Amino acid sequence: SNYNLGFDGSLRIFGDDYLIFAVAQTFDSDEDPASLLDANRSRIAWKNLSNHGFTYSIQYGRSGEYFKPESGFEIADNLFIIGRHFSYAWFASEKSKVLRHKLSVQYLFFFDNSSKVIDSAEIEPLWAVERKDGSFYQLGVKSHIESLTDTLELPDDAIILPKRYDFYELDATYRMAPGKLLRTGLNLKVGSFYDGHYFSLELTPEWNLVPHWTIGGSYQPTYAWFPDRGQEFNYHLISLRIAYALNSKVSARTFINFNGADDAIGINFRFRYNPKEGTDFYFVYNEGINTDRKREVPTLPFTDSRTFLLKYSTTITPQLPWSN
């Protein structure tokens, strides 16, 4: 058996400054952690959410060794995270087609709970331009640090050997104005990748078919090669999104994703009912399907996982002494 309990919140402290927190706890019959903290994941952040001038955010998060959310997922465990984000934004002149410029730099460090050494880190300076028609441009250069303690297995039998790696990538994004009936986004990533090289291009077209329907998707080919070892891999990610909104209170969305690296299809359906402002009811259905069942022994099942979720959320606005 496995049980998950969690809560999160956002508290306005003053002005545009908010305290954001989240806590989750798991209870698993196969695990016997020494303390509740070992099966806990928590995060706290102080953020300034202004859309101009100097803004910032500082966050700390921790995931215990025995945190095991079987009803969700966990990218990595037994670590703590420190993140910082600083930016400065300014509005262009009234005659300009540009609405706003934004310069920022963000840091994200992952440390092992036991050794306290860096598992991985990301540092990225960014320049973003938002136009008055809603289109968007962004350019960044991301620096990575990865300390592998085990061999990393990649598609097409490519591997990365354990050691520390420092590498960089250029990340460029363009997004068309949201008011267009047919629009698309473009994201390009190119640079070094561990001890090799990496290229990825993502297209995200979207079409407002009729007043209540929106159809969109994405196609992302990825290619990496390692000249010193004569290895390479490539895979494709394909997704389809279909959204229906009867009105502002009732809507439904379907997301289908094909991952060529994992030979898997993911299906997500979400129904939302909004009876009044600040209150929502959701029904969610998820299913994972194996497209290559014979890639492992014994043969994999057709359905890898299936989940049904019901969620009710409401917003409360207590009057705090300092909120005036």
N, C-alpha and C positions, 0 to 999 in steps of 0.2 A: 504494500500500500504506500501511497505517496500523497501528501497533503501540502497545499501551498496557501499561504496567507500573506497579504500585503496591503499597504495603503500608501497614498502619495498626496501631495498638496502643494499649493503655491500661495504664499502669504505676502501681500504688499506691505513693505515696511514704511517707506516714505517715497514721495515723488515717483520716479521710474525704477526704484530699487525693489527687488523681490527676493524673498527667501523661498527656494524650491527644494523639496525633499521627497524621498521615496524610501520605503523600507519593505523588504520581503523576507519571509521566513519559510523554510521547508521542513517537513517531517517525513522521514522515509524509514520504512521498516527494516531495510537492509543496512542502514547506516547508524552508527552509534557515536556521534560527535561528543567531544569532551565538554562543550558548552554550546549554548544557543548561538553565540557569535560565529561558530564554525559552520553553521548551516544558515547563515544570514547574508543577505545582500542589501546594502544601504547606500544612499547617495544624498549629498546635500550641496547646494549651490547658491551663491549670492550673485544675482544678475542685475545689471542696469539695462533696461529694455527701451531706452530712448532711440528715436530714429534719426537723430542728428547729434553732432558734437562728439565728445569723448564718451565711450561706453566700455563696459568691462564685464567679465564674469570670472568667478573663481569657483571651482568645484572639487569635491573630494568624494571618492566612492570606494567601497570595499566589498569583496566577494569572498566568502569563506570556502574552505577546502571541501566541505560537505554540503554546500548549497546545491540542491538537486531539483530544479523545477521541471518535473516530468510533464506538466501541462503546458509548458512554454519551451523556452530554449535559453541556453547560456553559451555565449561565444567562447569565454575563457573563465576559469575559476581560480581560487586561491591567490588573489592578487588585490592590490589597492591601486587606485587611479587618482592622479592629480592633474587637473586641467586648468588652463588660464586662457583668456581671450581678451584682447584689447583692440579697440577700433576707434577710428575717427571718421565721421561722415559729415558732408556738407552739401547743401542744395546749390544747384546751378542757377544762372540768371533766368529771369522770366522769359527772355527771348530764345533761350537755348532749348533744343529738343531733348536735352538730358535733364532728368529730374534731380538725380543725386549721385554723388561719388562716395565711395567708402573704401578706406584703407584699413587693413586689419592684420593681426598676427595671432595665431593660436598655437598653443602648446598642449600636448596630451602625453602623459607619461604613465606607463604601466609597470608596477613593481611586484616582484614575488613576495608573498606574505612571509615566507620563511627566511629567505636569504637577504631580502630587502634590496636586491640588485635589480636593474632595469631589465624587464622582459622585452619591452618594445617602447618606442616613442615616435611621435610625429610632431614636426614643427613646420608651420606653413604660413608665409606671408601672402596676403591676397589683395587684389585690387578689383572692385566691383563697380559697374556702371549700370544704373537703372534709368531707362528712358521714360518720357511722359506717356508714351503709348503702352507701357507695361513690358516692353521687351527688356532683356537683361543680358549683360556680358560679365564674365568673371575670369580672371587669370591668376593662377597661383603656382608656386614652386614648393613642393612638399619634400621635406627631408625625413627619411625613415631610419630608425635604429631597430634591429631585430636580433635578439640573442636566442638562438635555437639550442635547446638542450637535447633534442631528439631529431632524427632525420625527418624532414618534411616531405611527404609524398604528394606529388602533383599529377594532373592528368597525363596520359600517354607515357606512363612509367618514368617520368622525370622526377628527380629528387634534389633536395637541397641538404647539404651536410651540416651537422651541428657546429656552430661557431657564431661569433658576432658579425653582423653585416651592417654596413652603412651605405644607403643608396638614395637616389633622388628621382623625382618625376615632375614633369610639367603637366598641369591640370588646367584645361581651358573649357569654358562652358558658354553656350549661347542659347537663349530661350526667346522665341517669338512672342509677340504681343498676345495676351490671353483673349482679347476680343475677337480675334479672327476665327472664322468658321473652321478653317483647316490650318493647323499650325504644327510646329515641331520644335524640339529642342535638340541640341547637339553637345555631347561631352567627349573630349579627347584627352586621353592620358598616354604619355609616352616618356620613357626614361629608363634608368637602370632598375634591375629587379634582382635583389640578392647578388649573386655573382654573374648575372646575365643581363638581358635587356627585355623590354616589355612594351607592348602597344595595345591600346584598347580604344574602340570608338563606339559610342552609344547614340542611337537615334531614337527619339521619343515622339512620334507623330500622334496627333489627336484631332478628332473630327466631331464637331457638334452637328449630328445628323439631322435631328428635328428638335423642337423645343424641349422635349423631355429626355432625349437620349444623347449620350456621349460615348464615342468609341475611340479607344486609344491603345497604344502598345509600345513596345520597345524592341530593338534588335541590337545586340552587343556582341560583336566578335572580339575575341581576345587572343593574342599571340605572344609567346615568350620564347626566347632562345638563349642557350648557354654555350657560346663558342668554345670555351676551354674544355668542356666536357662532352661536346657533340650531342647535346640533348635539346629538345624543344617540346612545346605543347601548344595546342590551340583548342578552343572550345567556343560554343555559341550559347548565348542566353536570349530566349525569345519569350515575350510576354504579350498578353492581350487583356485589355481592361474594357468592361462594358458597364456603364452607369446609367441608371434610370431615376429620375426625380419627378414624382407626380406633382409635388408642390414643396414648399419650404419645410413641411412637417414629415413627409414620407419619402424615403429614397431607398434604393438598393444598388449594390455594386458587386460585380464579379471580377475576379482576377485569376488568370490562368498563366502559369509560368513554366517554361521548359528549360531545364539546365542540362546542356550537353556534357558538362564535366561529370555530373553525377548520374546521368541517364535517368532523370526523374522529372515528373510533372507535379506541380503544386496547384491546387485549386482552393480558392478562397471566395466565399460568398458572405456578404454582410447586408443585413436589413436594418434600417434605422427609423425609429419613430420619435418625433420630437413634439410631445403634447403641449409644451409651453417653454418659454425662454429659460435656459439653464437646466433643463431636464431632458434626458435622452434614454431611450430603451433600444438595445441592440440584440439581434440574433445573428450569430456567426457560425459558419460551417467551414471547416478546413479538411482537406484530404490530400495525402501524398501518394503518388502512384509510381511504381518502378517500371520504366520502359524497357530495360534490359534485365530481365529476371534471372538469366543464366550467367551473369557476370560473377556470381559468387556461388560457393557450394556450402550448404544445400541451396537449391533454387529459391530465390527471394519471392515473397508473396506479392500478388498484384497490388494490393493496398498496403502501403508502408505505415500509414497512420490515418486516423480519422478522429475529428474533434468537433463537438457541438458546444457552443458557449452562449450563455445569456448574461447580459450586462445591463444594469440600471445605474445611471449616474445623475446626480443633482448637485447644483451649486448653491452654497450658502455664503452670505456676505455679512459676517458679524461686524458690528461697529466697534473698532478698537480705539483706545484712548488717543493714540498718536496718529490715527488715520485722517484726522481733520487738518 
